[in-house]
Amino acid sequence: MPRLEFLANINISPSTVEGLRKIGWNIIRVSEILDRKTKDIEILTYAQDHNKVVITQDLDFSTLLAVRGFNKQV
């Protein structure tokens, strides 16, 4: 079974991401790979293209998923 890979949105603290890495999570922050001003839709597109699960506290993501009809894996 493939391991899950996670993409932490900018509102997830670096210390949280580091703590998750220490216990074996495969996780990166948006700011490590994309510009800090990247739009939510671009983050979702990146996650889908790279098979990553987005972790966020941004409630707009669920609206984007519903409206844009993203793959159910996102």
C-alpha positions in Angstrom: 0.0 0.0 0.0 1.4 3.4 -0.9 2.3 5.8 1.9 0.3 9.0 2.2 2.1 12.2 1.3 0.9 15.5 2.9 1.0 19.1 1.9 0.6 21.5 4.9 -0.9 24.8 4.0 0.7 28.0 5.2 -1.5 28.2 8.3 0.0 25.0 9.7 3.0 26.0 11.8 6.6 24.9 10.8 7.0 23.3 14.3 3.9 21.2 13.7 5.3 20.0 10.3 8.7 19.3 11.9 7.0 17.3 14.7 5.1 15.2 12.2 8.3 14.6 10.2 10.0 13.4 13.3 7.4 10.7 13.8 7.7 9.6 10.2 5.1 11.6 8.2 6.0 12.5 4.6 5.0 16.1 4.8 6.0 19.4 3.2 4.8 23.0 3.7 3.4 25.0 0.8 6.0 27.6 1.5 8.8 25.1 0.9 7.7 24.5 -2.7 5.4 27.3 -3.8 5.2 31.1 -3.3 3.6 32.2 0.0 1.0 34.1 -2.1 -0.1 31.0 -4.1 -3.8 30.9 -4.5 -5.8 28.1 -2.8 -6.9 26.7 -6.2 -3.3 26.4 -7.3 -2.4 24.6 -4.0 -5.2 22.1 -4.6 -4.1 21.6 -8.2 -0.5 21.0 -7.0 -1.7 18.5 -4.4 -3.8 16.6 -7.0 -1.0 16.6 -9.5 1.5 15.3 -6.9 -0.9 12.9 -5.1 -0.7 14.8 -1.8 -3.3 15.2 0.9 -3.7 18.9 1.9 -3.8 19.8 5.6 -5.2 23.2 6.2 -7.3 25.3 8.6 -8.7 27.3 5.7 -12.4 26.7 5.4 -12.4 27.9 1.8 -10.8 24.7 0.6 -14.0 22.7 1.1 -15.9 25.2 -1.0 -13.3 25.0 -3.7 -13.5 21.3 -3.7 -17.3 21.3 -4.0 -17.4 24.0 -6.7 -14.5 22.9 -8.8 -15.3 19.2 -8.7 -11.8 18.0 -7.8 -10.9 14.4 -7.7 -12.2 12.8 -4.6 -8.7 11.9 -3.5 -7.9 15.6 -2.9 
